Amino acid sequence: MTTTLDQPRKTWRDRVFNRPTRPYIHPYLGGLLLGIVLFLAFFITGNGLGASGGLNRIVVFVQDIFAPEHVDRIPYLLKMAGGALNPLDDWVVPLVVGTIVGGFISGWFSGRLQVETNRGPHISKHTRWATALLGGAIMGYGARMARGCTSGQALSGGAVLSVGSWAFMFAVFAGGYAMAYFVRRLWN
């Protein structure tokens, strides 16, 4: 019989990085919590949730550091960072930063903070990363063309019962199911 005195003492590194894995939250509870966060976002900021606008403003901030004359020539960028305007001075930037920090904290508490590549048995890691990069680039470009991302459109627009947002989400799900036919062999 071993006692706690016989077991080696955990170092700070073990306590921080080797946390026990907790089960995922129940999807209905997660949806309820997301609804509360969306309500609080509307209540506190007067705006809903979204990500592409904040990421866009961070990119414009970096662009303004390295090529301010370019930013001052483009009307789209000029509205965010022209002259003395700070592109980070907008409600959506802290929301995006908080989402990233909150994701890391959540991953750490649940014992899931690790680097991994989720993939099916018939796809290599390099192909998975290439398809993820391509899909992310297409989604990012589409979000800028549409002047908003799926989270802003679906969550914020859907919450205020916007017909366009509901039509958009039905189209996204239909497109996802149609595309799944072509890529499902990679995951099975």
DOTORGU-233961 format. One record per atom (N, C-alpha, C): residue in one letter; atom name; z, y, x. Coordinates in pm, whole numbers, padded with zeros to 5 digits. Each point is the difference from the previous one (the first is absolute). Layout:
N
(r A; CA; (Z; Y; X)),
...
//
This chain:
188
(r M; N; (00000; -00117; 00085)),
(r M; CA; (00000; 00117; -00085)),
(r M; C; (00000; 00124; 00089)),
(r T; N; (-00097; 00090; -00025)),
(r T; CA; (-00008; 00121; 00081)),
(r T; C; (00064; 00115; -00076)),
(r T; N; (00060; 00086; 00073)),
(r T; CA; (00061; 00118; -00059)),
(r T; C; (-00082; 00122; 00039)),
(r T; N; (00034; 00111; -00058)),
(r T; CA; (-00073; 00123; 00033)),
(r T; C; (00024; 00041; 00144)),
(r L; N; (00108; -00047; 00059)),
(r L; CA; (00026; 00032; 00140)),
(r L; C; (-00095; -00076; 00093)),
(r D; N; (-00049; -00117; -00046)),
(r D; CA; (-00089; -00081; 00083)),
(r D; C; (-00145; 00052; -00002)),
(r Q; N; (-00037; 00076; -00102)),
(r Q; CA; (-00137; 00048; -00013)),
(r Q; C; (-00021; 00123; 00087)),
(r P; N; (-00120; 00011; 00059)),
(r P; CA; (-00024; 00118; 00082)),
(r P; C; (-00004; 00126; -00085)),
(r R; N; (00047; 00106; 00057)),
(r R; CA; (00006; 00126; -00073)),
(r R; C; (-00140; 00062; -00006)),
(r K; N; (-00037; 00054; -00117)),
(r K; CA; (-00132; 00061; -00017)),
(r K; C; (-00005; 00133; 00073)),
(r T; N; (-00110; 00023; 00070)),
(r T; CA; (-00020; 00129; 00066)),
(r T; C; (-00053; 00100; -00101)),
(r W; N; (-00003; 00126; 00036)),
(r W; CA; (-00054; 00102; -00090)),
(r W; C; (-00146; -00028; -00029)),
(r R; N; (-00073; -00052; 00098)),
(r R; CA; (-00141; -00031; -00019)),
(r R; C; (-00019; -00108; -00107)),
(r D; N; (00086; -00102; 00002)),
(r D; CA; (-00007; -00106; -00102)),
(r D; C; (00034; 00055; -00138)),
(r R; N; (00102; 00086; -00006)),
(r R; CA; (00039; 00057; -00130)),
(r R; C; (-00109; 00090; -00056)),
(r V; N; (-00075; 00069; 00085)),
(r V; CA; (-00103; 00093; -00047)),
(r V; C; (-00130; -00073; -00031)),
(r F; N; (-00044; -00089; 00090)),
(r F; CA; (-00134; -00057; -00013)),
(r F; C; (-00004; -00140; -00059)),
(r N; N; (00107; -00073; 00004)),
(r N; CA; (00000; -00137; -00052)),
(r N; C; (00085; -00009; -00127)),
(r R; N; (-00044; 00070; -00100)),
(r R; CA; (00073; 00001; -00127)),
(r R; C; (-00046; -00116; -00084)),
(r P; N; (00087; -00055; -00084)),
(r P; CA; (-00042; -00109; -00089)),
(r P; C; (-00101; 00050; -00103)),
(r T; N; (-00099; -00082; -00030)),
(r T; CA; (-00103; 00037; -00097)),
(r T; C; (00054; -00014; -00141)),
(r R; N; (-00014; 00105; -00078)),
(r R; CA; (00044; -00001; -00139)),
(r R; C; (-00120; -00026; -00089)),
(r P; N; (00022; -00055; -00119)),
(r P; CA; (-00114; -00024; -00091)),
(r P; C; (-00057; 00133; -00050)),
(r Y; N; (-00127; -00007; -00044)),
(r Y; CA; (-00064; 00118; -00056)),
(r Y; C; (00069; 00041; -00130)),
(r I; N; (-00010; 00128; -00031)),
(r I; CA; (00057; 00052; -00124)),
(r I; C; (-00084; -00053; -00118)),
(r H; N; (00064; -00018; -00114)),
(r H; CA; (-00071; -00046; -00120)),
(r H; C; (-00105; 00105; -00038)),
(r P; N; (-00122; -00042; -00034)),
(r P; CA; (-00106; 00098; -00028)),
(r P; C; (00031; 00098; -00113)),
(r Y; N; (00068; -00046; -00104)),
(r Y; CA; (00034; 00091; -00110)),
(r Y; C; (00102; 00105; 00044)),
(r L; N; (00096; -00043; 00082)),
(r L; CA; (00096; 00096; 00052)),
(r L; C; (-00070; 00099; 00093)),
(r G; N; (-00092; -00050; 00083)),
(r G; CA; (-00078; 00089; 00087)),
(r G; C; (-00080; 00101; -00080)),
(r G; N; (-00063; -00045; -00109)),
(r G; CA; (-00075; 00090; -00086)),
(r G; C; (00089; 00105; -00064)),
(r L; N; (00117; -00042; -00044)),
(r L; CA; (00095; 00094; -00060)),
(r L; C; (00043; 00105; 00103)),
(r L; N; (00032; -00045; 00121)),
(r L; CA; (00040; 00094; 00106)),
(r L; C; (-00113; 00096; 00035)),
(r L; N; (-00123; -00051; 00005)),
(r L; CA; (-00115; 00085; 00027)),
(r L; C; (-00017; 00105; -00111)),
(r G; N; (00022; -00040; -00124)),
(r G; CA; (-00005; 00095; -00112)),
(r G; C; (00105; 00108; 00013)),
(r I; N; (00118; -00036; 00044)),
(r I; CA; (00106; 00099; 00019)),
(r I; C; (-00037; 00096; 00112)),
(r V; N; (-00056; -00054; 00109)),
(r V; CA; (-00043; 00086; 00111)),
(r V; C; (-00111; 00095; -00046)),
(r L; N; (-00093; -00051; -00080)),
(r L; CA; (-00108; 00086; -00052)),
(r L; C; (00057; 00110; -00089)),
(r F; N; (00094; -00035; -00088)),
(r F; CA; (00064; 00101; -00084)),
(r F; C; (00070; 00105; 00085)),
(r L; N; (00075; -00043; 00102)),
(r L; CA; (00069; 00095; 00087)),
(r L; C; (-00097; 00087; 00077)),
(r A; N; (-00114; -00056; 00040)),
(r A; CA; (-00102; 00081; 00069)),
(r A; C; (-00051; 00111; -00092)),
(r F; N; (-00029; -00034; -00126)),
(r F; CA; (-00043; 00102; -00096)),
(r F; C; (00111; 00102; -00023)),
(r F; N; (00122; -00048; -00013)),
(r F; CA; (00114; 00087; -00032)),
(r F; C; (00033; 00094; 00116)),
(r I; N; (00001; -00052; 00122)),
(r I; CA; (00043; 00080; 00115)),
(r I; C; (-00112; 00090; 00053)),
(r T; N; (-00121; -00057; 00014)),
(r T; CA; (-00108; 00077; 00063)),
(r T; C; (-00098; 00061; -00100)),
(r G; N; (00003; -00049; -00122)),
(r G; CA; (-00099; 00045; -00097)),
(r G; C; (-00134; -00069; 00017)),
(r N; N; (-00006; -00095; 00091)),
(r N; CA; (-00122; -00077; 00028)),
(r N; C; (00034; -00148; -00003)),
(r G; N; (-00103; -00082; -00010)),
(r G; CA; (00019; -00144; 00000)),
(r G; C; (00000; -00056; 00141)),
(r L; N; (-00036; -00127; 00011)),
(r L; CA; (-00006; -00066; 00129)),
(r L; C; (-00144; -00005; 00049)),
(r G; N; (-00018; -00008; 00129)),
(r G; CA; (-00131; -00010; 00061)),
(r G; C; (00016; -00010; 00150)),
(r A; N; (-00105; -00041; 00068)),
(r A; CA; (00010; -00016; 00145)),
(r A; C; (-00115; 00066; 00075)),
(r S; N; (-00120; -00005; -00053)),
(r S; CA; (-00115; 00045; 00077)),
(r S; C; (00007; 00149; 00032)),
(r G; N; (00054; 00080; -00090)),
(r G; CA; (00012; 00143; 00027)),
(r G; C; (00092; 00029; 00117)),
(r G; N; (00110; -00073; 00009)),
(r G; CA; (00093; 00019; 00112)),
(r G; C; (-00058; -00045; 00131)),
(r L; N; (-00066; -00117; -00002)),
(r L; CA; (-00064; -00048; 00123)),
(r L; C; (-00111; 00095; 00043)),
(r N; N; (-00075; 00053; -00097)),
(r N; CA; (-00106; 00096; 00030)),
(r N; C; (00058; 00125; 00065)),
(r R; N; (00112; 00048; -00049)),
(r R; CA; (00061; 00120; 00057)),
(r R; C; (00053; -00026; 00141)),
(r I; N; (00048; -00120; 00027)),
(r I; CA; (00044; -00033; 00136)),
(r I; C; (-00119; -00002; 00095)),
(r V; N; (-00113; -00056; -00046)),
(r V; CA; (-00123; 00000; 00082)),
(r V; C; (-00047; 00143; 00025)),
(r V; N; (00003; 00085; -00102)),
(r V; CA; (-00042; 00139; 00017)),
(r V; C; (00094; 00074; 00095)),
(r F; N; (00129; -00033; -00003)),
(r F; CA; (00096; 00061; 00093)),
(r F; C; (-00038; -00032; 00144)),
(r V; N; (-00031; -00127; 00027)),
(r V; CA; (-00041; -00040; 00136)),
(r V; C; (-00133; 00065; 00036)),
(r Q; N; (-00091; 00004; -00095)),
(r Q; CA; (-00130; 00063; 00022)),
(r Q; C; (00017; 00148; 00034)),
(r D; N; (00091; 00066; -00067)),
(r D; CA; (00023; 00143; 00023)),
(r D; C; (00059; 00025; 00139)),
(r I; N; (00070; -00097; 00055)),
(r I; CA; (00054; 00014; 00136)),
(r I; C; (-00114; -00006; 00103)),
(r F; N; (-00091; -00095; -00017)),
(r F; CA; (-00103; -00023; 00101)),
(r F; C; (-00129; 00079; -00024)),
(r A; N; (-00031; 00032; -00124)),
(r A; CA; (-00125; 00072; -00030)),
(r A; C; (00022; 00103; -00111)),
(r P; N; (00082; 00102; 00027)),
(r P; CA; (00028; 00098; -00106)),
(r P; C; (-00124; 00077; -00045)),
(r E; N; (-00095; 00022; 00090)),
(r E; CA; (-00122; 00071; -00040)),
(r E; C; (-00083; -00081; -00099)),
(r H; N; (00004; -00131; 00013)),
(r H; CA; (-00069; -00087; -00095)),
(r H; C; (00066; 00010; -00138)),
(r V; N; (00132; -00005; -00002)),
(r V; CA; (00074; 00009; -00126)),
(r V; C; (-00029; 00134; -00068)),
(r D; N; (-00009; 00107; 00079)),
(r D; CA; (-00023; 00132; -00057)),
(r D; C; (-00143; 00018; -00052)),
(r R; N; (-00093; -00090; 00035)),
(r R; CA; (-00138; 00010; -00047)),
(r R; C; (-00029; -00083; -00125)),
(r I; N; (00084; -00099; -00031)),
(r I; CA; (-00025; -00091; -00111)),
(r I; C; (00082; 00044; -00121)),
(r P; N; (-00065; 00038; -00110)),
(r P; CA; (00076; 00049; -00117)),
(r P; C; (00104; -00099; -00053)),
(r Y; N; (-00032; -00129; 00001)),
(r Y; CA; (00096; -00101; -00049)),
(r Y; C; (00127; 00000; 00085)),
(r L; N; (-00015; 00007; 00132)),
(r L; CA; (00115; -00002; 00090)),
(r L; C; (00070; 00135; 00002)),
(r L; N; (-00076; 00106; -00021)),
(r L; CA; (00055; 00135; 00004)),
(r L; C; (00107; 00022; -00106)),
(r K; N; (-00015; -00069; -00115)),
(r K; CA; (00099; 00013; -00107)),
(r K; C; (00136; -00059; 00040)),
(r M; N; (-00003; -00095; 00094)),
(r M; CA; (00125; -00065; 00040)),
(r M; C; (00058; 00057; 00128)),
(r A; N; (-00086; 00039; 00096)),
(r A; CA; (00050; 00035; 00132)),
(r A; C; (-00065; 00125; 00057)),
(r G; N; (-00070; 00076; -00079)),
(r G; CA; (-00065; 00118; 00054)),
(r G; C; (00099; 00109; 00036)),
(r G; N; (-00025; 00068; 00111)),
(r G; CA; (00085; 00110; 00043)),
(r G; C; (00143; -00043; 00026)),
(r A; N; (00095; 00061; -00072)),
(r A; CA; (00142; -00029; 00021)),
(r A; C; (00052; -00111; -00091)),
(r L; N; (-00087; -00061; -00080)),
(r L; CA; (00044; -00107; -00090)),
(r L; C; (00040; -00124; 00079)),
(r N; N; (00109; -00062; -00041)),
(r N; CA; (00045; -00125; 00061)),
(r N; C; (-00036; -00113; -00095)),
(r P; N; (-00086; -00095; 00042)),
(r P; CA; (-00039; -00108; -00090)),
(r P; C; (00115; -00093; -00038)),
(r L; N; (00108; 00001; 00076)),
(r L; CA; (00114; -00086; -00031)),
(r L; C; (00093; 00062; -00105)),
(r D; N; (-00029; 00123; -00039)),
(r D; CA; (00083; 00070; -00097)),
(r D; C; (-00048; -00030; -00142)),
(r D; N; (00022; -00123; -00043)),
(r D; CA; (-00042; -00044; -00133)),
(r D; C; (00094; -00112; -00044)),
(r W; N; (00019; -00015; -00128)),
(r W; CA; (00094; -00099; -00054)),
(r W; C; (-00036; -00143; 00037)),
(r V; N; (-00128; -00030; 00019)),
(r V; CA; (-00043; -00138; 00019)),
(r V; C; (00027; -00051; 00142)),
(r V; N; (00016; 00088; 00098)),
(r V; CA; (00024; -00044; 00138)),
(r V; C; (00137; -00067; 00013)),
(r P; N; (00109; 00062; -00047)),
(r P; CA; (00129; -00071; 00007)),
(r P; C; (-00001; -00130; -00082)),
(r L; N; (-00077; -00002; -00109)),
(r L; CA; (-00009; -00122; -00080)),
(r L; C; (-00062; -00113; 00082)),
(r V; N; (-00106; 00029; 00074)),
(r V; CA; (-00066; -00102; 00083)),
(r V; C; (00092; -00043; 00114)),
(r V; N; (00064; 00095; 00066)),
(r V; CA; (00092; -00033; 00109)),
(r V; C; (00117; -00083; -00053)),
(r G; N; (00052; 00037; -00115)),
(r G; CA; (00109; -00077; -00061)),
(r G; C; (-00042; -00139; -00039)),
(r T; N; (-00124; -00017; -00043)),
(r T; CA; (-00051; -00133; -00033)),
(r T; C; (-00004; -00088; 00123)),
(r I; N; (-00046; 00054; 00111)),
(r I; CA; (-00008; -00078; 00125)),
(r I; C; (00139; -00034; 00050)),
(r V; N; (00088; 00098; 00004)),
(r V; CA; (00138; -00024; 00046)),
(r V; C; (00071; -00097; -00094)),
(r G; N; (-00016; 00019; -00130)),
(r G; CA; (00062; -00090; -00097)),
(r G; C; (-00050; -00142; 00012)),
(r G; N; (-00129; -00016; 00029)),
(r G; CA; (-00055; -00134; 00020)),
(r G; C; (00062; -00069; 00120)),
(r F; N; (00018; 00075; 00109)),
(r F; CA; (00065; -00059; 00118)),
(r F; C; (00145; -00035; -00028)),
(r I; N; (00072; 00087; -00069)),
(r I; CA; (00140; -00028; -00033)),
(r I; C; (00010; -00122; -00091)),
(r S; N; (-00086; -00006; -00101)),
(r S; CA; (-00001; -00114; -00090)),
(r S; C; (-00031; -00130; 00074)),
(r G; N; (-00100; 00005; 00088)),
(r G; CA; (-00034; -00118; 00081)),
(r G; C; (00116; -00043; 00089)),
(r W; N; (00070; 00097; 00054)),
(r W; CA; (00113; -00033; 00087)),
(r W; C; (00114; -00063; -00081)),
(r F; N; (00035; 00060; -00114)),
(r F; CA; (00109; -00055; -00082)),
(r F; C; (-00033; -00141; -00051)),
(r S; N; (-00126; -00025; -00031)),
(r S; CA; (-00036; -00131; -00054)),
(r S; C; (-00030; -00103; 00107)),
(r G; N; (00006; 00040; 00128)),
(r G; CA; (-00027; -00093; 00110)),
(r G; C; (-00147; -00033; 00014)),
(r R; N; (-00088; 00089; -00044)),
(r R; CA; (-00145; -00026; 00005)),
(r R; C; (-00072; 00098; 00092)),
(r L; N; (00070; 00072; 00083)),
(r L; CA; (-00062; 00096; 00090)),
(r L; C; (-00053; -00076; 00121)),
(r Q; N; (-00129; -00030; -00004)),
(r Q; CA; (-00063; -00074; 00108)),
(r Q; C; (-00149; 00029; 00001)),
(r V; N; (-00063; -00030; 00112)),
(r V; CA; (-00144; 00016; 00010)),
(r V; C; (-00062; -00136; -00030)),
(r E; N; (-00088; -00004; -00100)),
(r E; CA; (-00067; -00124; -00036)),
(r E; C; (-00135; 00032; -00062)),
(r T; N; (-00087; -00098; 00000)),
(r T; CA; (-00131; 00012; -00063)),
(r T; C; (-00009; -00105; -00108)),
(r N; N; (00001; 00044; -00126)),
(r N; CA; (-00014; -00092; -00112)),
(r N; C; (-00147; -00033; -00017)),
(r R; N; (-00030; -00128; -00001)),
(r R; CA; (-00140; -00042; -00010)),
(r R; C; (-00006; -00141; -00053)),
(r G; N; (-00117; -00036; -00048)),
(r G; CA; (-00024; -00135; -00046)),
(r G; C; (-00034; -00092; 00116)),
(r P; N; (-00010; -00130; -00026)),
(r P; CA; (-00026; -00095; 00109)),
(r P; C; (-00144; 00004; 00052)),
(r H; N; (-00092; 00062; -00074)),
(r H; CA; (-00141; 00001; 00039)),
(r H; C; (-00046; 00134; 00054)),
(r I; N; (00091; 00081; 00046)),
(r I; CA; (-00036; 00131; 00053)),
(r I; C; (00081; 00026; 00126)),
(r S; N; (-00064; 00055; 00101)),
(r S; CA; (00070; 00028; 00125)),
(r S; C; (00078; 00131; -00013)),
(r K; N; (00092; 00020; 00092)),
(r K; CA; (00077; 00125; -00001)),
(r K; C; (-00092; 00120; 00020)),
(r H; N; (-00098; -00014; 00090)),
(r H; CA; (-00091; 00112; 00027)),
(r H; C; (-00084; 00034; -00123)),
(r T; N; (-00047; -00102; -00071)),
(r T; CA; (-00078; 00025; -00121)),
(r T; C; (00088; 00063; -00107)),
(r R; N; (00123; -00046; -00012)),
(r R; CA; (00093; 00057; -00097)),
(r R; C; (00025; 00147; 00029)),
(r W; N; (00023; 00034; 00126)),
(r W; CA; (00023; 00139; 00037)),
(r W; C; (-00126; 00084; -00023)),
(r A; N; (-00117; -00056; 00030)),
(r A; CA; (-00125; 00074; -00020)),
(r A; C; (-00024; 00027; -00149)),
(r T; N; (00022; -00100; -00084)),
(r T; CA; (-00021; 00020; -00143)),
(r T; C; (00104; 00096; -00058)),
(r A; N; (00123; -00007; 00050)),
(r A; CA; (00104; 00093; -00047)),
(r A; C; (-00034; 00143; 00041)),
(r L; N; (-00050; 00018; 00122)),
(r L; CA; (-00038; 00133; 00047)),
(r L; C; (-00118; 00053; -00080)),
(r L; N; (-00100; -00084; -00024)),
(r L; CA; (-00116; 00041; -00078)),
(r L; C; (00041; 00036; -00144)),
(r G; N; (00080; -00085; -00062)),
(r G; CA; (00047; 00028; -00136)),
(r G; C; (00083; 00126; -00007)),
(r G; N; (00087; 00021; 00099)),
(r G; CA; (00082; 00122; 00003)),
(r G; C; (-00084; 00125; 00018)),
(r A; N; (-00104; -00009; 00084)),
(r A; CA; (-00089; 00115; 00021)),
(r A; C; (-00077; 00032; -00127)),
(r I; N; (-00049; -00102; -00069)),
(r I; CA; (-00073; 00023; -00125)),
(r I; C; (00093; 00060; -00105)),
(r M; N; (00121; -00054; -00012)),
(r M; CA; (00096; 00053; -00097)),
(r M; C; (00040; 00144; 00034)),
(r G; N; (00022; 00029; 00129)),
(r G; CA; (00035; 00135; 00041)),
(r G; C; (-00112; 00099; -00029)),
(r Y; N; (-00123; -00039; 00029)),
(r Y; CA; (-00115; 00085; -00028)),
(r Y; C; (-00014; 00022; -00151)),
(r G; N; (00015; -00107; -00075)),
(r G; CA; (-00008; 00012; -00146)),
(r G; C; (00111; 00088; -00056)),
(r A; N; (00118; -00010; 00057)),
(r A; CA; (00112; 00083; -00047)),
(r A; C; (-00026; 00147; 00024)),
(r R; N; (-00059; 00032; 00114)),
(r R; CA; (-00033; 00140; 00029)),
(r R; C; (-00114; 00048; -00089)),
(r M; N; (-00098; -00087; -00026)),
(r M; CA; (-00110; 00038; -00090)),
(r M; C; (00052; 00025; -00142)),
(r A; N; (00093; -00083; -00042)),
(r A; CA; (00056; 00011; -00135)),
(r A; C; (00111; 00104; -00009)),
(r R; N; (00037; 00056; 00114)),
(r R; CA; (00108; 00099; 00009)),
(r R; C; (00134; -00058; -00043)),
(r G; N; (00022; -00127; 00034)),
(r G; CA; (00127; -00065; -00029)),
(r G; C; (-00009; -00149; 00022)),
(r C; N; (00115; -00061; 00020)),
(r C; CA; (00003; -00143; 00030)),
(r C; C; (00038; -00081; -00124)),
(r T; N; (-00003; -00130; 00015)),
(r T; CA; (00030; -00087; -00114)),
(r T; C; (00145; 00016; -00046)),
(r S; N; (00091; 00024; 00091)),
(r S; CA; (00140; 00014; -00044)),
(r S; C; (00018; 00127; -00082)),
(r G; N; (-00062; 00109; 00043)),
(r G; CA; (00010; 00122; -00078)),
(r G; C; (-00072; -00013; -00134)),
(r Q; N; (-00117; -00061; 00004)),
(r Q; CA; (-00080; -00015; -00122)),
(r Q; C; (00067; -00096; -00098)),
(r A; N; (00038; -00118; 00050)),
(r A; CA; (00054; -00102; -00089)),
(r A; C; (00142; 00033; -00046)),
(r L; N; (00088; 00030; 00094)),
(r L; CA; (00140; 00023; -00036)),
(r L; C; (00019; 00134; -00072)),
(r S; N; (-00041; 00106; 00067)),
(r S; CA; (00026; 00133; -00057)),
(r S; C; (-00088; 00027; -00121)),
(r G; N; (-00130; -00030; 00012)),
(r G; CA; (-00090; 00022; -00113)),
(r G; C; (00029; -00094; -00116)),
(r G; N; (00028; -00126; 00032)),
(r G; CA; (00033; -00096; -00106)),
(r G; C; (00129; 00034; -00071)),
(r A; N; (00097; 00056; 00073)),
(r A; CA; (00129; 00034; -00060)),
(r A; C; (-00012; 00112; -00102)),
(r V; N; (-00097; 00089; 00021)),
(r V; CA; (-00019; 00109; -00096)),
(r V; C; (-00111; -00034; -00099)),
(r L; N; (-00037; -00129; -00005)),
(r L; CA; (-00097; -00055; -00095)),
(r L; C; (-00138; 00064; 00011)),
(r S; N; (-00043; 00027; 00122)),
(r S; CA; (-00133; 00053; 00023)),
(r S; C; (-00103; -00111; -00024)),
(r V; N; (-00095; 00024; -00087)),
(r V; CA; (-00102; -00100; -00033)),
(r V; C; (-00081; -00034; 00124)),
(r G; N; (-00034; 00101; 00080)),
(r G; CA; (-00076; -00024; 00123)),
(r G; C; (00075; -00091; 00097)),
(r S; N; (00130; 00016; 00010)),
(r S; CA; (00080; -00085; 00089)),
(r S; C; (00003; -00144; -00048)),
(r W; N; (00011; -00018; -00131)),
(r W; CA; (00000; -00137; -00053)),
(r W; C; (-00137; -00064; 00019)),
(r A; N; (-00107; 00075; -00023)),
(r A; CA; (-00135; -00053; 00022)),
(r A; C; (-00020; -00035; 00146)),
(r F; N; (00049; 00086; 00089)),
(r F; CA; (-00010; -00025; 00144)),
(r F; C; (00071; -00130; 00037)),
(r M; N; (00120; -00021; -00049)),
(r M; CA; (00075; -00120; 00036)),
(r M; C; (-00065; -00126; -00055)),
(r F; N; (-00055; 00006; -00121)),
(r F; CA; (-00073; -00117; -00051)),
(r F; C; (-00120; -00029; 00089)),
(r A; N; (-00068; 00104; 00047)),
(r A; CA; (-00114; -00018; 00090)),
(r A; C; (00044; -00058; 00135)),
(r V; N; (00115; 00045; 00051)),
(r V; CA; (00052; -00052; 00127)),
(r V; C; (00031; -00149; -00013)),
(r F; N; (00068; -00038; -00107)),
(r F; CA; (00033; -00142; -00019)),
(r F; C; (-00125; -00084; -00021)),
(r A; N; (-00096; 00051; -00076)),
(r A; CA; (-00126; -00074; -00021)),
(r A; C; (-00074; -00016; 00133)),
(r G; N; (-00004; 00106; 00078)),
(r G; CA; (-00065; -00008; 00132)),
(r G; C; (00072; -00095; 00093)),
(r G; N; (00132; 00000; -00006)),
(r G; CA; (00079; -00091; 00084)),
(r G; C; (-00024; -00146; -00036)),
(r Y; N; (-00003; -00029; -00129)),
(r Y; CA; (-00027; -00137; -00043)),
(r Y; C; (-00143; -00042; 00035)),
(r A; N; (-00096; 00091; -00013)),
(r A; CA; (-00139; -00032; 00035)),
(r A; C; (-00012; -00026; 00149)),
(r M; N; (00066; 00080; 00082)),
(r M; CA; (-00007; -00018; 00146)),
(r M; C; (00074; -00126; 00043)),
(r A; N; (00104; -00037; -00072)),
(r A; CA; (00078; -00120; 00035)),
(r A; C; (-00087; -00125; -00002)),
(r Y; N; (-00100; -00002; -00084)),
(r Y; CA; (-00090; -00116; -00005)),
(r Y; C; (-00066; -00022; 00136)),
(r F; N; (-00035; 00107; 00069)),
(r F; CA; (-00072; -00010; 00126)),
(r F; C; (00091; -00025; 00121)),
(r V; N; (00123; 00043; -00006)),
(r V; CA; (00087; -00011; 00117)),
(r V; C; (00111; -00105; -00016)),
(r R; N; (00010; -00063; -00113)),
(r R; CA; (00112; -00094; -00021)),
(r R; C; (-00007; -00121; 00093)),
(r R; N; (-00120; -00040; 00044)),
(r R; CA; (-00011; -00114; 00091)),
(r R; C; (00070; 00026; 00133)),
(r L; N; (00015; 00129; 00035)),
(r L; CA; (00070; 00035; 00123)),
(r L; C; (00151; -00024; -00011)),
(r W; N; (00051; -00005; -00120)),
(r W; CA; (00145; -00012; -00021)),
(r W; C; (00042; -00139; -00043)),
(r N; N; (-00092; -00087; -00034)),
(r N; CA; (00035; -00134; -00046)),
(r N; C; (-00012; -00102; 00111)),
//
